[in-house]
Amino acid sequence: MRESVIYQDILEEGEEKGRQEGLQEGKEEKARQIALKMLSAGFPVPEIARFTDLSPDAIEELQSRGKEEKARQIALKMLSAGFPVPEIARFTDLSPDAIEELQRQNARNV
């Protein structure tokens, strides 16, 4: 009987800790979403940091990932339109190797 009470206490503590961690992760994800919207609206990084409680480094990382994703999307469209890899590389600032990898991935997904 005593073991089941101890087990129940441990289980409840674990569930509470899991809930708290999940809430924190949700708040952080929401802050990142807000930061991305603010970046796209032209807000400066320090102001975004003030409103979201994200560090300027974290915001700049989001900004960098967003630019890279946009470059990959453009490269895929250019590939499908028949542009040569060197021209896509000049236009998107992606390396030819990265573009060729996108091309291989896209061929596998088709």
C-alpha positions as CSV (number, residue, x, y, z in Angstrom):
1,M,0.0,0.0,0.0
2,R,2.7,2.4,1.0
3,E,4.6,1.7,-2.2
4,S,1.6,2.6,-4.3
5,V,1.3,5.9,-2.5
6,I,4.9,6.7,-3.1
7,Y,4.6,5.6,-6.7
8,Q,1.5,7.9,-7.1
9,D,3.4,10.9,-5.6
10,I,6.3,10.3,-8.0
11,L,3.9,9.9,-10.9
12,E,2.1,13.2,-10.1
13,E,5.4,15.1,-9.7
14,G,6.5,13.8,-13.1
15,E,3.2,14.8,-14.7
16,E,3.4,18.3,-13.2
17,K,7.0,18.7,-14.3
18,G,6.0,17.6,-17.8
19,R,3.1,20.1,-17.9
20,Q,5.4,22.9,-16.8
21,E,8.0,22.0,-19.4
22,G,5.3,21.8,-22.1
23,L,3.9,25.2,-21.1
24,Q,7.4,26.7,-21.3
25,E,8.1,25.2,-24.7
26,G,4.8,26.6,-25.9
27,K,5.6,30.1,-24.7
28,E,9.0,30.0,-26.3
29,E,7.5,28.8,-29.6
30,K,4.9,31.6,-29.5
31,A,7.6,34.2,-28.8
32,R,9.5,32.9,-31.9
33,Q,6.4,33.1,-34.0
34,I,5.8,36.7,-32.8
35,A,9.4,37.6,-33.5
36,L,9.2,36.3,-37.0
37,K,6.1,38.3,-37.7
38,M,7.8,41.4,-36.2
39,L,10.9,40.8,-38.4
40,S,8.7,40.6,-41.5
41,A,7.0,43.8,-40.5
42,G,10.4,45.5,-40.2
43,F,10.8,45.9,-36.5
44,P,14.4,46.3,-35.3
45,V,15.9,43.4,-33.4
46,P,16.3,45.3,-30.0
47,E,12.6,46.1,-30.0
48,I,11.6,42.5,-30.9
49,A,13.8,41.4,-28.0
50,R,12.1,43.8,-25.6
51,F,8.6,42.5,-26.6
52,T,9.3,38.8,-26.8
53,D,12.0,38.3,-24.1
54,L,14.1,36.5,-26.7
55,S,17.8,37.3,-26.9
56,P,19.0,39.4,-29.8
57,D,21.1,36.4,-30.8
58,A,18.1,34.1,-30.9
59,I,16.2,36.7,-33.0
60,E,19.1,37.1,-35.4
61,E,19.2,33.2,-35.7
62,L,15.5,33.2,-36.6
63,Q,16.1,35.9,-39.2
64,S,19.0,34.0,-40.7
65,R,17.1,30.8,-40.9
66,G,14.2,32.6,-42.5
67,K,16.4,34.1,-45.2
68,E,18.0,30.8,-45.9
69,E,14.6,29.1,-46.2
70,K,13.5,31.8,-48.6
71,A,16.6,31.3,-50.7
72,R,16.0,27.6,-50.8
73,Q,12.4,28.2,-52.0
74,I,13.6,30.5,-54.7
75,A,16.3,28.1,-55.8
76,L,13.7,25.3,-56.1
77,K,11.5,27.5,-58.3
78,M,14.5,28.5,-60.4
79,L,15.5,24.8,-60.8
80,S,12.0,23.9,-61.9
81,A,12.2,26.8,-64.4
82,G,15.4,25.4,-65.9
83,F,17.9,27.9,-64.6
84,P,21.5,26.6,-64.4
85,V,23.0,26.0,-60.9
86,P,25.7,28.7,-61.2
87,E,23.1,31.3,-62.0
88,I,20.9,30.2,-59.1
89,A,24.0,30.3,-56.8
90,R,24.7,33.9,-57.8
91,F,21.1,35.0,-57.3
92,T,20.4,33.2,-54.0
93,D,23.8,33.2,-52.3
94,L,23.4,29.4,-51.8
95,S,26.4,27.3,-52.6
96,P,26.3,25.2,-55.8
97,D,26.6,22.1,-53.6
98,A,23.6,23.2,-51.5
99,I,21.6,23.8,-54.7
100,E,22.5,20.4,-56.1
101,E,21.5,18.8,-52.8
102,L,18.1,20.6,-53.1
103,Q,17.8,19.3,-56.7
104,R,18.5,15.7,-55.5
105,Q,16.0,16.0,-52.6
106,N,13.4,17.4,-54.9
107,A,13.9,14.6,-57.4
108,R,13.4,12.0,-54.7
109,N,10.2,13.8,-53.5
110,V,8.6,13.9,-57.0
